[in-house]
Amino acid sequence: MSKLGSKKIDTTTKKKLLRTKPKKINYDSQTNKLKEHLPLIESFSQQDFLQYENLINKFSSGQGTINNMFQYMDNQGITAGPCRTLAEVRLNNRYLHQKLIQQLRSRWYDYDTFYKDKVKNDSNLFWEVMANKLSRSQKERKIHLSEKWQGDEGKVELKNFLIKLFEKQEGKCALSGVPIVLELGKNRPLPNKCSLDRINSNNGYTPQNVWFVAWWVNQMKMDQTMDDFKERVLLLAKSFKKLDNNLK
């Protein structure tokens, strides 16, 4: 997954973000087209990655520039291996190459820690990331997103809506009432991480059908209807009360 503003991160900061071991790719979240090429991305060592970063920074745009890049690679003896193969993808399919580069950088740069620290001082970044994520999901996972939130202008409107919704809920989970935390992209998020949930899981993401809940609440609710979720929560509460009485 690409990271918001990654192109704006300076070289010195990127060096500090470099991982010693690559992040594991989540194949379940990828489209079939990307899945076919992800073994190539996994074959990149840290040295390969840094070499390719230098290549695309040196030859950044234009078809003629790509040809110059191949000539440079030939002169440097880079005639095979992952860098050469990915360069050939760039030559034939620029869009696919962009997606693979995003995966490659996500594997080798620790963007999660970087943006987690940034969002502490700039909550606006959190809402941009959430709006971008929903926009990508609408295209890649075919989720239903309100038409008024689609496109570049719609994304801005979506971000503003999310901010107002959070303020309306006073920063609390709509179901449990616990304060929710603005946290970006971790594999094991904080339990009270802010999570956008559909009130009716059978309908799409629209202004009338979303609210913020804590991550753990969303994990429990999943795609259940509100009636089913409520029934099961009450059943658990009754069961726990009986259990507590038996333990006294």
N, C-alpha and C positions, 0 to 999 in steps of 0.2 A: 504494500500500500504506500502511495506517496505521502509525504509529510508536508503540511502547510508551511510555505515559506522556506523550504529546504534550499532553494536556489539562492536565497538571500544570506545564507550562513557563510561566513568568511572561511577561508582556507585554514587559518589558525585554529578556529573553533572546531572545524571538522576533524582536524587531527586529534583533538582532545576527545571527540566522540567516537573515534575508531574502536571497534570491539576487538578483543583478542580472539574470541570465538564467534562465528556468525550466528545470527538469530535464525531459529528454525522457521521454515516456510509453512504457513497454514494452507494446505492444499484445498481444504474444504471451502475456503472463501474465494477461490479462484475460478475464473471462467475456463471452459474447456480449451480454448485457444491458448491461454497462458499456461495451463497445466502441461501442455505438450512441450513447452520450452523451459519450464522451471528446473528440470535436471541440469540444463546448461548453466543456469545461475548458481545452482548448488555446487557445480564443479569449480567455481572460482575460489582460489585461495586468496588470502589477504593480499599477497604480492600481485596476483593477477588483477584483483580489484583496483588496487592503487595504480597499476600500470594502465588499466583501461580508463580510469578517471583522468589521468594525465592526457591520454590520447583524445578523449572527447572534449576536454577543456582546451586542448591545443587546436583541435579541428572541430569547432562548435556548430557551424551552420553551412547550409548550401550544398547542392549536389557536387559541385566542383570541389568543395572542401572535403567531402567524403572520399573522392578520388585521390586527393592529395594525402589523405590519411592512409589510404591503402599503399600509396607509393612510399610514404614514410615508414610504414610497417614492413614493407619489403626490404627497404634499406637497413632496417634494424633487425632483420632476420625473423620477424614475427609472421611466419607463414602458416602456422597451425596453432591449435590450442584454443582455449575458451575466448580469449580476446579477439582472435581472428574470426571465430564463428559468430560472435555477437556483432562484430563489425559488418559481417555479411548480412545479418538480419537488418542492421541499420540501412544498408544499401538497398534492400528489397522491400522493407516494410517499416517506415519511420514510426508509425503509430505503435506497432508491436514493440519496436525497439524502446520507445519511451516507457512503455509499461514494464518492460523487463529491467530497464535501468532503475526504475522506481523500486522494484523488488530487490535489486542488487544493493542499492544504497540503504534500503531498510534493513537488509541482512547485516551490513557491515558498519553502519553508523547507529549509535545509540540515541536515536531521536527521542525516544520515550522519556528518558531522564532529562534531556535538554528542554523539551516543551513542558514537562511537569514543573520544572523550576520557573520557566517563563510565565506559565499561567498563574502562578502565585502572585505575580505583580501585574498581570494583564488578563483579566477574565474575558476580555473581548476576543482573545485568541481562542479560548475554549469554544465560544459560540460559533466562530468561523469554522473551526474544525468539525463541530457537530453538523452545521449546515452543509459543509462540503461532503461529509460522510453520507448524509441522507441523499444528497444529489447524486453521488456515485452509486449508491444502492439502487436508486430509481433506474439507473441505466444498466448496471451490471447484474443486479438480483431481481430486476423487474418488479420492485415493490411499487405499490400505488402511492404516488405523491401528488398532493393537490396541485392542480395546474398553475395556480397563482404562485407556487414556490419553485417552479421549474425555470431553467435558463439562468443567465447571469443576474438579471434584475430580480427574478424570483428568489434567488439564493440570498440576496441582500434582504428582501422582505422576510424570508424565513428566519434569518439570523435575528432580525429585530423582533419578530414574533416570539422566538425562544427566550430572548432577554425579558420581554414583558411578561411572558408566562411564568418565568422563574420568579420575577418580582411579585406577581400576583399570588403565587404560592408561598411567598415570604421565605423562599429558599428551603422549603420543607417538602418531604415526600407526601404526595397526595393521599396515600393509603395508610401509611404508618405514622406520619407526623414527625419523623426524625429529621434533623437537619441533613441536607444532602451536600456532598462535596464535589466541587468542580475539579475533576481529575482526568488527565488525558492518557489514552492508550496503554494500559498495562495488561499483561496476560492474567495477572491475579490482582484485580482491582480492589480498592477499599470497599468494604461491605456497603457503605453509605454513598458510594459514587453516584453522581447524577446520571439517571438513565431515562431516556424518552420512551414512554410506553403508550401503546394504543389502548384506549378505553375498551373499545370493542375490537377484539383481535380479528374479526372477520372483515373489518373495513380498513381502509387505507390511512395514511398519515395526512390528516386534514386538520384545520384549526379547531373543529368541534370534537375531534376524536383522539386528542393526545393530551397527556399530562406528564409531569415529572414524578418519578418514583425512585427510591433507593435501589441500587443494583441488586441487592439480595431479594427485594420484593419482586422485581421483574423476573428474577431467576425462578422464583416460586410460582409466579402467575403464568409465565410463558404464554401459550396460546389459549389458555382457558377463558371461558366466558366469565364475566364478573360474578354471575350467579353461582357457577360451579366453584370458582375460587373462594367466594365467601362461604359457601357450604363446607368446603374442605378445611378452611381455616377455623371455622366454628367447631367442626368435628375434632380437630386437633386440640383446640382450647379445652373442650369438654374432656377429652381423653387425658390431657396433662393434669387437669384439675383432679380427676379420679386417681391418677397415678400419684400425685402429691399427697392425697388423703391416705392412700394405702401405705405410703412411706412414713407417715407420722407415727 
